[in-house]
């Protein structure tokens, strides 16, 4: 089985992970939360929260492309489940670690991300500009174990109010 990796940042990684897991529950092989896009080796949560490491709270998905799940469908869902028009924030979560970003792993992913972004901009955000960064994937660091599947372990835990399906 051929697998691919997709990496997205869309605010607090707990809600992003839960949204993707619920929508693609039978298609995702693995999903984890972590930190990427920064300049500190092996940062921890407290460091990332200071905004000084440059890292984003992100999710990384491992999947086997098929008729139900592919990179285009993941990118489209990414745009449906958060607000891509706010710079460095999602709801009350503010700072560079909460930025909207697509971290592509190949030229094909870059082209798909840019195409889907244009389509979503034209179809759903005519009055607002999508500010999502589309950048090469960089070093990935898994978040601490207590963050993995946090909302599954803590059903009453904090969930960003901007993480809902829009269209």
N, C-alpha and C positions, 0 to 999 in steps of 0.2 A: 504494500500500500504506500503510495506517495503522499507525503504530508507537506504542508506549508505552515508558515508562521505569519501571524498578523499582529501588529502592535499598535495600540491606540491609547491616547490620553484624552479624557473628557471630564475632568474634575475628580472628585473623590473616588478613588478606585474601587471602593466597596460597592457602590451603586452601579458602577459601570460593569463590574464583574457579574453582579446579580442579573442585570438586564440582559447581557449576552447569554448567560447560562440559561435563563428562562426561555428566551426566544429560540436559541439554537441547541436546546437541551440534548437532543439525540444526535447532534452532528459534531459537537466539539469533542475532540479527543482529550485535550487538557487546556485549562485556563488558569493563569496565575496572575497575581498582582505584584508590582515591583516598581523600580525606578529606572528611568532612562533619560537620555538627552542632556546629561549634566557633565560636570568637570571634576568630580570628586570620586575617587576609587572606593567602591563598596560603601556607599552612604547608608545611614540608618534613618528611620522615620523622623526622629527628632531633628537630624541635620537637614533633611529635605524640607521639613516644615519651616525652617528658618528662611528659606528662599535663597540661601547663599550658595547652594551646590549646583544650581541650574537644572536639576532633575525635575521631571514631571512624574506625578503619580500616574501609573499606566497599567494596562493589562496586556498580557501576551497570550495569544490563542494559538493552539496547535490543532490543525484540522486536516481532513482529507477531502480535497475538492471533489464535488459531485454535482448532481442536478439540483440539490437543495441548498448547498452551501458552497460559495466560492468567494474570491476576494471582492468582487463587485457587490455581492449581497452583504458582506460584512461592512464594507465602507458605507453603503446606503443605510444600513441599520445604525451604524455609528452616528450618522447625521440625524436619524429619527429620534434617538434616545437622549440627546443633550442639546444645549443651545450653542451652536457653533458661531454665534455672532458676538460673543462677549470675549474681550481680551483678558486673559489671565484670571478668569473667574467662572464659576458656575454657582449661581444663587449666592448664598452667604459665604461660600468658600472663595477666598480671594488670594491671589499670589501666583507666581510663575509655575509653581508645582501643580496648579489646577488648570493649566492652559489646555486648549483644544489642539491636538496634534495627531497626525498620522505619521508613523515611523515606518517607511517602506523598506523592504528587504531585497528588492530587485527593481530593475528598470521597468519590468512589466507591472509591478505593483505601483510604482510611481505614476506611470501613464494611466492606469485604471483609477487611482486616487484622484488625479487631476481631472479626468473625464467625468467621474461621478460627482465630484465637487461642482463642476460647471453645470451639470444637469440639475443637481439639487438647488444650486443658486438660482437658476432660471425658473425652476418649477415651484419652489417653496419659499424662497427668501428674496423676492424681487425688491422689496423695500429696505432690506437690511443686507449688509455685506458679511459673508462668511469670512471669518478671520483665522480659521484652522490652519495651522502650519503643516506643510507636507515636506518632510525632511528625511534624510537617510537614517535608518536605524543605527543606533550606536550601542555601546556596551549596555547590557541588561543586568540588573541586580534584583534578585528576588526580594520582596518585602519580607519582613519578619513573619514567622509562622502564625502568630495571632492575627495577622491581617488577611491571611489566606482564607477565603470563604467566610469572611467576618460576619456578614449578615445572615448566613446560614447558621452559624454558631450562636449569633446574637440577634434573633429576629426583631427585637425591639430597638436595635442599634440605630445610630444616625444614618439616614439616607438623604442625600442631597435632593431638594425639592425640584430640581430641574431635570432629573433623570426619569423621564416618562416618554412614551411614544407620541410623537406629534402628528403624524399623518400616515 
